[in-house]
């Protein structure tokens, strides 16, 4: 499975590609950051993020895209930029028919470090170890993107089995007949 992880942001959008399957050693295929100038107009920044993500999609041809789920922060401006960059990543993948998974920061931290409260240094250290890298990817946004891809590789098989079980259960559930309705136009 080849996954492009996206740690969304307008100033720095982390991108990382990991290949492998759960239970086996994983391989990093690429890591980087799409950067935009903080003083540039919003539309130009979003186009730059789109172009950067499209370039990564063209080069690495992932089977899945894993994007960090936006969560509420105290700084509304930061959350808006993150949400906008996230939407661009989802749009780019969806336009190509690539399935997108959203993972919360705590899910990613728990998957990679064993603790949903791990700090950035712990995530970077575990990404370095799991991918057998010489040093942690810099900046932290790049390491976070790799962590997202790793999280998806490890979580996707279990999530798929759960979705299949739910669908199977729903298909076997007895249907409740609809109650009869009064004819239209008649009042009693």
Order of alpha helices (4+ residues) and beta strands (2+ residues): beta-beta-beta-alpha-beta-alpha-beta-alpha-alpha-alpha
